[in-house]
Amino acid sequence: MKTPTFTPAIKIRAIIAIIAGAAVFALMVRPARADIVAGYVQGHGGLSNPQADSGMASPARSASGGLGLQAGLRLLIFEAYADHTTLGSGASTSRGIAGLRGAIGLGGWRLMLRGGGGVIAEQGGALTGRLDGSPDRTGVVARAGVALEKKLAPTLFGGIGLDAEVFSLFAAEDAVSAGTGARISGSNVFVSLHLKFEVGI
């Protein structure tokens, strides 16, 4: 019998499906906060592990550390956020995501789950491989995450999180004409520590 193979993208999709299922469960239980509207800004640092599956002769298989900022707005269970992470050597990622968020209160802790989709951009081959002459790319992304946060002050939280995503990226037309702009699909996992300032009403 032939043993099935699981590509990195399939594994990431499985992680997203598990997180999405947990998010549905979280939305069915008592929320951690009763705020109708909330906004936040967070700083984070962590490890990114991209896996570019197609569109490259030499797929990306390198993990790297990064520092970044994220700002978001939540209305009930709906959330939108912008994210920018610098990975060094001119490489960075930027995202705009809209989706759903749920949280479970655990005393002074909360378990947060979210999922959504949107747009993504990379600079310096941050997701697709840091090769000489790598063009900047933009595309679409589906993302899901889970975080465990501790309340440090009335509006301050610290925590650890895991975000998994699948993406499809394209380069600009001039890069395509030069033979370096083919569509590249892949996946990424970002494990991070963060500090979040959040206010709500």
PyMOL CGO cylinders between C-alpha atoms (Angstrom):
from pymol import cmd
from pymol.cgo import CYLINDER

trace = [
    CYLINDER, 0.00, 0.00, 0.00, 1.32, 3.43, -0.93, 0.3, 1, 1, 1, 1, 1, 1,
    CYLINDER, 1.32, 3.43, -0.93, 2.02, 5.68, 2.03, 0.3, 1, 1, 1, 1, 1, 1,
    CYLINDER, 2.02, 5.68, 2.03, 0.27, 9.06, 1.68, 0.3, 1, 1, 1, 1, 1, 1,
    CYLINDER, 0.27, 9.06, 1.68, 2.46, 12.14, 1.66, 0.3, 1, 1, 1, 1, 1, 1,
    CYLINDER, 2.46, 12.14, 1.66, 1.60, 15.38, 3.38, 0.3, 1, 1, 1, 1, 1, 1,
    CYLINDER, 1.60, 15.38, 3.38, 3.06, 18.57, 1.95, 0.3, 1, 1, 1, 1, 1, 1,
    CYLINDER, 3.06, 18.57, 1.95, 3.74, 21.56, 4.23, 0.3, 1, 1, 1, 1, 1, 1,
    CYLINDER, 3.74, 21.56, 4.23, 0.70, 23.34, 2.76, 0.3, 1, 1, 1, 1, 1, 1,
    CYLINDER, 0.70, 23.34, 2.76, -1.56, 20.39, 3.64, 0.3, 1, 1, 1, 1, 1, 1,
    CYLINDER, -1.56, 20.39, 3.64, -0.19, 20.39, 7.18, 0.3, 1, 1, 1, 1, 1, 1,
    CYLINDER, -0.19, 20.39, 7.18, -0.80, 24.13, 7.52, 0.3, 1, 1, 1, 1, 1, 1,
    CYLINDER, -0.80, 24.13, 7.52, -4.35, 23.75, 6.18, 0.3, 1, 1, 1, 1, 1, 1,
    CYLINDER, -4.35, 23.75, 6.18, -4.94, 21.05, 8.81, 0.3, 1, 1, 1, 1, 1, 1,
    CYLINDER, -4.94, 21.05, 8.81, -3.67, 23.41, 11.54, 0.3, 1, 1, 1, 1, 1, 1,
    CYLINDER, -3.67, 23.41, 11.54, -5.96, 26.18, 10.24, 0.3, 1, 1, 1, 1, 1, 1,
    CYLINDER, -5.96, 26.18, 10.24, -8.94, 23.78, 10.22, 0.3, 1, 1, 1, 1, 1, 1,
    CYLINDER, -8.94, 23.78, 10.22, -8.24, 22.76, 13.84, 0.3, 1, 1, 1, 1, 1, 1,
    CYLINDER, -8.24, 22.76, 13.84, -7.87, 26.38, 14.96, 0.3, 1, 1, 1, 1, 1, 1,
    CYLINDER, -7.87, 26.38, 14.96, -11.03, 27.39, 13.06, 0.3, 1, 1, 1, 1, 1, 1,
    CYLINDER, -11.03, 27.39, 13.06, -12.96, 24.58, 14.78, 0.3, 1, 1, 1, 1, 1, 1,
    CYLINDER, -12.96, 24.58, 14.78, -11.68, 25.72, 18.15, 0.3, 1, 1, 1, 1, 1, 1,
    CYLINDER, -11.68, 25.72, 18.15, -12.70, 29.30, 17.30, 0.3, 1, 1, 1, 1, 1, 1,
    CYLINDER, -12.70, 29.30, 17.30, -16.27, 28.14, 16.60, 0.3, 1, 1, 1, 1, 1, 1,
    CYLINDER, -16.27, 28.14, 16.60, -16.29, 26.44, 20.01, 0.3, 1, 1, 1, 1, 1, 1,
    CYLINDER, -16.29, 26.44, 20.01, -14.91, 29.60, 21.64, 0.3, 1, 1, 1, 1, 1, 1,
    CYLINDER, -14.91, 29.60, 21.64, -17.74, 31.67, 20.17, 0.3, 1, 1, 1, 1, 1, 1,
    CYLINDER, -17.74, 31.67, 20.17, -20.26, 29.34, 21.83, 0.3, 1, 1, 1, 1, 1, 1,
    CYLINDER, -20.26, 29.34, 21.83, -18.96, 29.84, 25.38, 0.3, 1, 1, 1, 1, 1, 1,
    CYLINDER, -18.96, 29.84, 25.38, -18.75, 32.80, 27.73, 0.3, 1, 1, 1, 1, 1, 1,
    CYLINDER, -18.75, 32.80, 27.73, -16.54, 35.53, 26.24, 0.3, 1, 1, 1, 1, 1, 1,
    CYLINDER, -16.54, 35.53, 26.24, -13.45, 36.65, 28.15, 0.3, 1, 1, 1, 1, 1, 1,
    CYLINDER, -13.45, 36.65, 28.15, -14.40, 40.32, 27.75, 0.3, 1, 1, 1, 1, 1, 1,
    CYLINDER, -14.40, 40.32, 27.75, -17.83, 41.91, 27.34, 0.3, 1, 1, 1, 1, 1, 1,
    CYLINDER, -17.83, 41.91, 27.34, -16.61, 44.86, 25.26, 0.3, 1, 1, 1, 1, 1, 1,
    CYLINDER, -16.61, 44.86, 25.26, -18.75, 45.63, 22.23, 0.3, 1, 1, 1, 1, 1, 1,
    CYLINDER, -18.75, 45.63, 22.23, -15.97, 47.56, 20.50, 0.3, 1, 1, 1, 1, 1, 1,
    CYLINDER, -15.97, 47.56, 20.50, -12.26, 47.23, 21.26, 0.3, 1, 1, 1, 1, 1, 1,
    CYLINDER, -12.26, 47.23, 21.26, -9.03, 48.43, 19.71, 0.3, 1, 1, 1, 1, 1, 1,
    CYLINDER, -9.03, 48.43, 19.71, -5.47, 47.31, 20.33, 0.3, 1, 1, 1, 1, 1, 1,
    CYLINDER, -5.47, 47.31, 20.33, -1.84, 47.82, 19.43, 0.3, 1, 1, 1, 1, 1, 1,
    CYLINDER, -1.84, 47.82, 19.43, 0.76, 45.13, 20.07, 0.3, 1, 1, 1, 1, 1, 1,
    CYLINDER, 0.76, 45.13, 20.07, 4.45, 44.59, 19.62, 0.3, 1, 1, 1, 1, 1, 1,
    CYLINDER, 4.45, 44.59, 19.62, 5.69, 41.08, 18.92, 0.3, 1, 1, 1, 1, 1, 1,
    CYLINDER, 5.69, 41.08, 18.92, 8.84, 39.09, 18.36, 0.3, 1, 1, 1, 1, 1, 1,
    CYLINDER, 8.84, 39.09, 18.36, 9.11, 35.53, 17.17, 0.3, 1, 1, 1, 1, 1, 1,
    CYLINDER, 9.11, 35.53, 17.17, 10.16, 32.94, 14.64, 0.3, 1, 1, 1, 1, 1, 1,
    CYLINDER, 10.16, 32.94, 14.64, 8.78, 32.67, 11.09, 0.3, 1, 1, 1, 1, 1, 1,
    CYLINDER, 8.78, 32.67, 11.09, 9.03, 29.37, 9.19, 0.3, 1, 1, 1, 1, 1, 1,
    CYLINDER, 9.03, 29.37, 9.19, 7.86, 29.81, 5.56, 0.3, 1, 1, 1, 1, 1, 1,
    CYLINDER, 7.86, 29.81, 5.56, 7.42, 26.91, 3.14, 0.3, 1, 1, 1, 1, 1, 1,
    CYLINDER, 7.42, 26.91, 3.14, 7.06, 27.94, -0.51, 0.3, 1, 1, 1, 1, 1, 1,
    CYLINDER, 7.06, 27.94, -0.51, 5.57, 24.94, -2.32, 0.3, 1, 1, 1, 1, 1, 1,
    CYLINDER, 5.57, 24.94, -2.32, 5.36, 25.93, -5.97, 0.3, 1, 1, 1, 1, 1, 1,
    CYLINDER, 5.36, 25.93, -5.97, 6.54, 28.47, -8.49, 0.3, 1, 1, 1, 1, 1, 1,
    CYLINDER, 6.54, 28.47, -8.49, 10.22, 28.29, -7.51, 0.3, 1, 1, 1, 1, 1, 1,
    CYLINDER, 10.22, 28.29, -7.51, 13.06, 26.09, -8.67, 0.3, 1, 1, 1, 1, 1, 1,
    CYLINDER, 13.06, 26.09, -8.67, 14.54, 26.38, -5.16, 0.3, 1, 1, 1, 1, 1, 1,
    CYLINDER, 14.54, 26.38, -5.16, 11.67, 26.54, -2.64, 0.3, 1, 1, 1, 1, 1, 1,
    CYLINDER, 11.67, 26.54, -2.64, 12.05, 28.53, 0.57, 0.3, 1, 1, 1, 1, 1, 1,
    CYLINDER, 12.05, 28.53, 0.57, 12.82, 26.36, 3.59, 0.3, 1, 1, 1, 1, 1, 1,
    CYLINDER, 12.82, 26.36, 3.59, 14.38, 28.77, 6.07, 0.3, 1, 1, 1, 1, 1, 1,
    CYLINDER, 14.38, 28.77, 6.07, 13.23, 29.92, 9.51, 0.3, 1, 1, 1, 1, 1, 1,
    CYLINDER, 13.23, 29.92, 9.51, 14.10, 33.41, 10.69, 0.3, 1, 1, 1, 1, 1, 1,
    CYLINDER, 14.10, 33.41, 10.69, 13.43, 35.68, 13.64, 0.3, 1, 1, 1, 1, 1, 1,
    CYLINDER, 13.43, 35.68, 13.64, 11.36, 38.83, 13.33, 0.3, 1, 1, 1, 1, 1, 1,
    CYLINDER, 11.36, 38.83, 13.33, 10.05, 41.86, 15.19, 0.3, 1, 1, 1, 1, 1, 1,
    CYLINDER, 10.05, 41.86, 15.19, 6.83, 43.66, 14.35, 0.3, 1, 1, 1, 1, 1, 1,
    CYLINDER, 6.83, 43.66, 14.35, 3.73, 45.64, 15.19, 0.3, 1, 1, 1, 1, 1, 1,
    CYLINDER, 3.73, 45.64, 15.19, 0.04, 44.86, 14.85, 0.3, 1, 1, 1, 1, 1, 1,
    CYLINDER, 0.04, 44.86, 14.85, -2.98, 47.15, 15.23, 0.3, 1, 1, 1, 1, 1, 1,
    CYLINDER, -2.98, 47.15, 15.23, -6.56, 45.98, 15.18, 0.3, 1, 1, 1, 1, 1, 1,
    CYLINDER, -6.56, 45.98, 15.18, -10.20, 46.82, 15.77, 0.3, 1, 1, 1, 1, 1, 1,
    CYLINDER, -10.20, 46.82, 15.77, -12.91, 44.45, 16.99, 0.3, 1, 1, 1, 1, 1, 1,
    CYLINDER, -12.91, 44.45, 16.99, -16.70, 44.78, 16.85, 0.3, 1, 1, 1, 1, 1, 1,
    CYLINDER, -16.70, 44.78, 16.85, -18.37, 41.94, 18.78, 0.3, 1, 1, 1, 1, 1, 1,
    CYLINDER, -18.37, 41.94, 18.78, -16.89, 38.79, 17.16, 0.3, 1, 1, 1, 1, 1, 1,
    CYLINDER, -16.89, 38.79, 17.16, -15.67, 40.57, 14.01, 0.3, 1, 1, 1, 1, 1, 1,
    CYLINDER, -15.67, 40.57, 14.01, -12.05, 41.70, 13.81, 0.3, 1, 1, 1, 1, 1, 1,
    CYLINDER, -12.05, 41.70, 13.81, -9.79, 43.49, 11.35, 0.3, 1, 1, 1, 1, 1, 1,
    CYLINDER, -9.79, 43.49, 11.35, -6.08, 44.12, 11.79, 0.3, 1, 1, 1, 1, 1, 1,
    CYLINDER, -6.08, 44.12, 11.79, -2.95, 45.28, 10.03, 0.3, 1, 1, 1, 1, 1, 1,
    CYLINDER, -2.95, 45.28, 10.03, 0.38, 43.61, 10.68, 0.3, 1, 1, 1, 1, 1, 1,
    CYLINDER, 0.38, 43.61, 10.68, 3.98, 44.39, 9.72, 0.3, 1, 1, 1, 1, 1, 1,
    CYLINDER, 3.98, 44.39, 9.72, 6.96, 42.21, 10.68, 0.3, 1, 1, 1, 1, 1, 1,
    CYLINDER, 6.96, 42.21, 10.68, 10.61, 42.88, 9.85, 0.3, 1, 1, 1, 1, 1, 1,
    CYLINDER, 10.61, 42.88, 9.85, 12.76, 39.76, 9.42, 0.3, 1, 1, 1, 1, 1, 1,
    CYLINDER, 12.76, 39.76, 9.42, 16.15, 41.41, 8.86, 0.3, 1, 1, 1, 1, 1, 1,
    CYLINDER, 16.15, 41.41, 8.86, 18.39, 41.89, 5.81, 0.3, 1, 1, 1, 1, 1, 1,
    CYLINDER, 18.39, 41.89, 5.81, 15.70, 43.94, 4.07, 0.3, 1, 1, 1, 1, 1, 1,
    CYLINDER, 15.70, 43.94, 4.07, 13.05, 41.21, 4.36, 0.3, 1, 1, 1, 1, 1, 1,
    CYLINDER, 13.05, 41.21, 4.36, 9.60, 41.92, 5.80, 0.3, 1, 1, 1, 1, 1, 1,
    CYLINDER, 9.60, 41.92, 5.80, 5.93, 40.98, 5.57, 0.3, 1, 1, 1, 1, 1, 1,
    CYLINDER, 5.93, 40.98, 5.57, 2.78, 43.11, 5.74, 0.3, 1, 1, 1, 1, 1, 1,
    CYLINDER, 2.78, 43.11, 5.74, -0.83, 41.94, 6.04, 0.3, 1, 1, 1, 1, 1, 1,
    CYLINDER, -0.83, 41.94, 6.04, -4.37, 43.27, 6.18, 0.3, 1, 1, 1, 1, 1, 1,
    CYLINDER, -4.37, 43.27, 6.18, -6.76, 40.67, 7.63, 0.3, 1, 1, 1, 1, 1, 1,
    CYLINDER, -6.76, 40.67, 7.63, -10.50, 40.60, 8.33, 0.3, 1, 1, 1, 1, 1, 1,
    CYLINDER, -10.50, 40.60, 8.33, -12.26, 37.74, 10.09, 0.3, 1, 1, 1, 1, 1, 1,
    CYLINDER, -12.26, 37.74, 10.09, -13.70, 36.35, 13.32, 0.3, 1, 1, 1, 1, 1, 1,
    CYLINDER, -13.70, 36.35, 13.32, -12.31, 36.28, 16.86, 0.3, 1, 1, 1, 1, 1, 1,
    CYLINDER, -12.31, 36.28, 16.86, -13.39, 34.46, 20.00, 0.3, 1, 1, 1, 1, 1, 1,
    CYLINDER, -13.39, 34.46, 20.00, -11.94, 34.28, 23.51, 0.3, 1, 1, 1, 1, 1, 1,
    CYLINDER, -11.94, 34.28, 23.51, -12.39, 32.08, 26.56, 0.3, 1, 1, 1, 1, 1, 1,
    CYLINDER, -12.39, 32.08, 26.56, -11.75, 33.53, 30.03, 0.3, 1, 1, 1, 1, 1, 1,
    CYLINDER, -11.75, 33.53, 30.03, -9.49, 31.48, 32.31, 0.3, 1, 1, 1, 1, 1, 1,
    CYLINDER, -9.49, 31.48, 32.31, -9.23, 33.53, 35.48, 0.3, 1, 1, 1, 1, 1, 1,
    CYLINDER, -9.23, 33.53, 35.48, -6.54, 36.13, 34.86, 0.3, 1, 1, 1, 1, 1, 1,
    CYLINDER, -6.54, 36.13, 34.86, -5.76, 34.44, 31.55, 0.3, 1, 1, 1, 1, 1, 1,
    CYLINDER, -5.76, 34.44, 31.55, -7.64, 34.25, 28.27, 0.3, 1, 1, 1, 1, 1, 1,
    CYLINDER, -7.64, 34.25, 28.27, -7.42, 31.86, 25.34, 0.3, 1, 1, 1, 1, 1, 1,
    CYLINDER, -7.42, 31.86, 25.34, -7.96, 33.74, 22.09, 0.3, 1, 1, 1, 1, 1, 1,
    CYLINDER, -7.96, 33.74, 22.09, -8.74, 32.13, 18.72, 0.3, 1, 1, 1, 1, 1, 1,
    CYLINDER, -8.74, 32.13, 18.72, -9.23, 33.85, 15.38, 0.3, 1, 1, 1, 1, 1, 1,
    CYLINDER, -9.23, 33.85, 15.38, -9.34, 33.20, 11.67, 0.3, 1, 1, 1, 1, 1, 1,
    CYLINDER, -9.34, 33.20, 11.67, -9.77, 35.22, 8.52, 0.3, 1, 1, 1, 1, 1, 1,
    CYLINDER, -9.77, 35.22, 8.52, -8.32, 36.25, 5.19, 0.3, 1, 1, 1, 1, 1, 1,
    CYLINDER, -8.32, 36.25, 5.19, -7.06, 39.24, 3.31, 0.3, 1, 1, 1, 1, 1, 1,
    CYLINDER, -7.06, 39.24, 3.31, -4.06, 40.64, 1.50, 0.3, 1, 1, 1, 1, 1, 1,
    CYLINDER, -4.06, 40.64, 1.50, -0.35, 40.07, 2.06, 0.3, 1, 1, 1, 1, 1, 1,
    CYLINDER, -0.35, 40.07, 2.06, 2.89, 41.57, 0.77, 0.3, 1, 1, 1, 1, 1, 1,
    CYLINDER, 2.89, 41.57, 0.77, 6.50, 40.48, 1.12, 0.3, 1, 1, 1, 1, 1, 1,
    CYLINDER, 6.50, 40.48, 1.12, 9.72, 42.40, 0.63, 0.3, 1, 1, 1, 1, 1, 1,
    CYLINDER, 9.72, 42.40, 0.63, 13.15, 40.85, 0.12, 0.3, 1, 1, 1, 1, 1, 1,
    CYLINDER, 13.15, 40.85, 0.12, 11.86, 37.30, -0.36, 0.3, 1, 1, 1, 1, 1, 1,
    CYLINDER, 11.86, 37.30, -0.36, 10.70, 37.02, 3.27, 0.3, 1, 1, 1, 1, 1, 1,
    CYLINDER, 10.70, 37.02, 3.27, 8.31, 34.16, 2.45, 0.3, 1, 1, 1, 1, 1, 1,
    CYLINDER, 8.31, 34.16, 2.45, 9.46, 32.87, -0.93, 0.3, 1, 1, 1, 1, 1, 1,
    CYLINDER, 9.46, 32.87, -0.93, 13.25, 32.70, -0.54, 0.3, 1, 1, 1, 1, 1, 1,
    CYLINDER, 13.25, 32.70, -0.54, 15.91, 35.35, -0.07, 0.3, 1, 1, 1, 1, 1, 1,
    CYLINDER, 15.91, 35.35, -0.07, 17.58, 35.09, -3.46, 0.3, 1, 1, 1, 1, 1, 1,
    CYLINDER, 17.58, 35.09, -3.46, 19.51, 37.86, -5.21, 0.3, 1, 1, 1, 1, 1, 1,
    CYLINDER, 19.51, 37.86, -5.21, 17.13, 40.02, -7.18, 0.3, 1, 1, 1, 1, 1, 1,
    CYLINDER, 17.13, 40.02, -7.18, 13.99, 38.67, -5.49, 0.3, 1, 1, 1, 1, 1, 1,
    CYLINDER, 13.99, 38.67, -5.49, 11.11, 40.99, -6.46, 0.3, 1, 1, 1, 1, 1, 1,
    CYLINDER, 11.11, 40.99, -6.46, 8.58, 42.31, -3.97, 0.3, 1, 1, 1, 1, 1, 1,
    CYLINDER, 8.58, 42.31, -3.97, 5.35, 40.30, -4.15, 0.3, 1, 1, 1, 1, 1, 1,
    CYLINDER, 5.35, 40.30, -4.15, 1.72, 40.83, -3.17, 0.3, 1, 1, 1, 1, 1, 1,
    CYLINDER, 1.72, 40.83, -3.17, -1.19, 38.41, -3.00, 0.3, 1, 1, 1, 1, 1, 1,
    CYLINDER, -1.19, 38.41, -3.00, -3.89, 36.84, -0.89, 0.3, 1, 1, 1, 1, 1, 1,
    CYLINDER, -3.89, 36.84, -0.89, -3.71, 34.93, 2.38, 0.3, 1, 1, 1, 1, 1, 1,
    CYLINDER, -3.71, 34.93, 2.38, -5.88, 32.81, 4.68, 0.3, 1, 1, 1, 1, 1, 1,
    CYLINDER, -5.88, 32.81, 4.68, -4.78, 32.96, 8.31, 0.3, 1, 1, 1, 1, 1, 1,
    CYLINDER, -4.78, 32.96, 8.31, -5.75, 31.40, 11.66, 0.3, 1, 1, 1, 1, 1, 1,
    CYLINDER, -5.75, 31.40, 11.66, -4.22, 31.86, 15.07, 0.3, 1, 1, 1, 1, 1, 1,
    CYLINDER, -4.22, 31.86, 15.07, -4.36, 30.97, 18.73, 0.3, 1, 1, 1, 1, 1, 1,
    CYLINDER, -4.36, 30.97, 18.73, -2.91, 32.91, 21.66, 0.3, 1, 1, 1, 1, 1, 1,
    CYLINDER, -2.91, 32.91, 21.66, -2.74, 32.53, 25.43, 0.3, 1, 1, 1, 1, 1, 1,
    CYLINDER, -2.74, 32.53, 25.43, -2.65, 35.92, 27.15, 0.3, 1, 1, 1, 1, 1, 1,
    CYLINDER, -2.65, 35.92, 27.15, -2.16, 37.05, 30.75, 0.3, 1, 1, 1, 1, 1, 1,
    CYLINDER, -2.16, 37.05, 30.75, -3.71, 40.28, 32.01, 0.3, 1, 1, 1, 1, 1, 1,
    CYLINDER, -3.71, 40.28, 32.01, -0.85, 42.38, 33.40, 0.3, 1, 1, 1, 1, 1, 1,
    CYLINDER, -0.85, 42.38, 33.40, -2.80, 45.62, 33.99, 0.3, 1, 1, 1, 1, 1, 1,
    CYLINDER, -2.80, 45.62, 33.99, -6.35, 46.87, 33.22, 0.3, 1, 1, 1, 1, 1, 1,
    CYLINDER, -6.35, 46.87, 33.22, -5.42, 47.56, 29.56, 0.3, 1, 1, 1, 1, 1, 1,
    CYLINDER, -5.42, 47.56, 29.56, -2.19, 45.55, 29.17, 0.3, 1, 1, 1, 1, 1, 1,
    CYLINDER, -2.19, 45.55, 29.17, -1.77, 41.90, 28.18, 0.3, 1, 1, 1, 1, 1, 1,
    CYLINDER, -1.77, 41.90, 28.18, 1.27, 39.72, 27.60, 0.3, 1, 1, 1, 1, 1, 1,
    CYLINDER, 1.27, 39.72, 27.60, 1.15, 36.42, 25.81, 0.3, 1, 1, 1, 1, 1, 1,
    CYLINDER, 1.15, 36.42, 25.81, 2.37, 33.77, 23.43, 0.3, 1, 1, 1, 1, 1, 1,
    CYLINDER, 2.37, 33.77, 23.43, 0.78, 33.06, 20.07, 0.3, 1, 1, 1, 1, 1, 1,
    CYLINDER, 0.78, 33.06, 20.07, 0.87, 30.83, 17.02, 0.3, 1, 1, 1, 1, 1, 1,
    CYLINDER, 0.87, 30.83, 17.02, -0.37, 31.98, 13.60, 0.3, 1, 1, 1, 1, 1, 1,
    CYLINDER, -0.37, 31.98, 13.60, -0.60, 29.66, 10.59, 0.3, 1, 1, 1, 1, 1, 1,
    CYLINDER, -0.60, 29.66, 10.59, -1.33, 30.80, 7.05, 0.3, 1, 1, 1, 1, 1, 1,
    CYLINDER, -1.33, 30.80, 7.05, -1.46, 29.75, 3.42, 0.3, 1, 1, 1, 1, 1, 1,
    CYLINDER, -1.46, 29.75, 3.42, -0.67, 32.33, 0.74, 0.3, 1, 1, 1, 1, 1, 1,
    CYLINDER, -0.67, 32.33, 0.74, -0.52, 32.91, -3.00, 0.3, 1, 1, 1, 1, 1, 1,
    CYLINDER, -0.52, 32.91, -3.00, 1.85, 35.67, -4.18, 0.3, 1, 1, 1, 1, 1, 1,
    CYLINDER, 1.85, 35.67, -4.18, 2.51, 37.44, -7.47, 0.3, 1, 1, 1, 1, 1, 1,
    CYLINDER, 2.51, 37.44, -7.47, 5.26, 39.86, -8.50, 0.3, 1, 1, 1, 1, 1, 1,
    CYLINDER, 5.26, 39.86, -8.50, 4.88, 43.08, -10.46, 0.3, 1, 1, 1, 1, 1, 1,
    CYLINDER, 4.88, 43.08, -10.46, 4.49, 42.94, -14.26, 0.3, 1, 1, 1, 1, 1, 1,
    CYLINDER, 4.49, 42.94, -14.26, 8.09, 44.01, -14.89, 0.3, 1, 1, 1, 1, 1, 1,
    CYLINDER, 8.09, 44.01, -14.89, 9.31, 41.10, -12.76, 0.3, 1, 1, 1, 1, 1, 1,
    CYLINDER, 9.31, 41.10, -12.76, 7.09, 38.70, -14.67, 0.3, 1, 1, 1, 1, 1, 1,
    CYLINDER, 7.09, 38.70, -14.67, 8.55, 39.88, -17.98, 0.3, 1, 1, 1, 1, 1, 1,
    CYLINDER, 8.55, 39.88, -17.98, 12.03, 39.33, -16.57, 0.3, 1, 1, 1, 1, 1, 1,
    CYLINDER, 12.03, 39.33, -16.57, 11.15, 35.75, -15.66, 0.3, 1, 1, 1, 1, 1, 1,
    CYLINDER, 11.15, 35.75, -15.66, 11.16, 36.22, -11.86, 0.3, 1, 1, 1, 1, 1, 1,
    CYLINDER, 11.16, 36.22, -11.86, 7.49, 36.91, -11.19, 0.3, 1, 1, 1, 1, 1, 1,
    CYLINDER, 7.49, 36.91, -11.19, 5.68, 33.60, -11.41, 0.3, 1, 1, 1, 1, 1, 1,
    CYLINDER, 5.68, 33.60, -11.41, 2.93, 32.88, -8.93, 0.3, 1, 1, 1, 1, 1, 1,
    CYLINDER, 2.93, 32.88, -8.93, 4.25, 31.30, -5.73, 0.3, 1, 1, 1, 1, 1, 1,
    CYLINDER, 4.25, 31.30, -5.73, 2.02, 29.50, -3.26, 0.3, 1, 1, 1, 1, 1, 1,
    CYLINDER, 2.02, 29.50, -3.26, 3.05, 28.27, 0.15, 0.3, 1, 1, 1, 1, 1, 1,
    CYLINDER, 3.05, 28.27, 0.15, 2.51, 28.37, 3.87, 0.3, 1, 1, 1, 1, 1, 1,
    CYLINDER, 2.51, 28.37, 3.87, 3.98, 29.92, 6.97, 0.3, 1, 1, 1, 1, 1, 1,
    CYLINDER, 3.98, 29.92, 6.97, 3.91, 29.44, 10.74, 0.3, 1, 1, 1, 1, 1, 1,
    CYLINDER, 3.91, 29.44, 10.74, 4.80, 32.30, 13.08, 0.3, 1, 1, 1, 1, 1, 1,
    CYLINDER, 4.80, 32.30, 13.08, 5.37, 31.60, 16.79, 0.3, 1, 1, 1, 1, 1, 1,
    CYLINDER, 5.37, 31.60, 16.79, 5.71, 34.74, 18.89, 0.3, 1, 1, 1, 1, 1, 1,
    CYLINDER, 5.71, 34.74, 18.89, 5.68, 36.51, 22.22, 0.3, 1, 1, 1, 1, 1, 1,
    CYLINDER, 5.68, 36.51, 22.22, 3.72, 39.74, 22.38, 0.3, 1, 1, 1, 1, 1, 1,
    CYLINDER, 3.72, 39.74, 22.38, 2.79, 42.69, 24.56, 0.3, 1, 1, 1, 1, 1, 1,
    CYLINDER, 2.79, 42.69, 24.56, -0.64, 44.22, 23.83, 0.3, 1, 1, 1, 1, 1, 1,
    CYLINDER, -0.64, 44.22, 23.83, -2.31, 47.48, 24.84, 0.3, 1, 1, 1, 1, 1, 1,
    CYLINDER, -2.31, 47.48, 24.84, -6.09, 47.10, 24.48, 0.3, 1, 1, 1, 1, 1, 1,
    CYLINDER, -6.09, 47.10, 24.48, -9.04, 49.38, 25.26, 0.3, 1, 1, 1, 1, 1, 1,
    CYLINDER, -9.04, 49.38, 25.26, -12.71, 48.68, 24.82, 0.3, 1, 1, 1, 1, 1, 1,
    CYLINDER, -12.71, 48.68, 24.82, -16.22, 49.88, 25.56, 0.3, 1, 1, 1, 1, 1, 1,
]
cmd.load_cgo(trace, "trace")
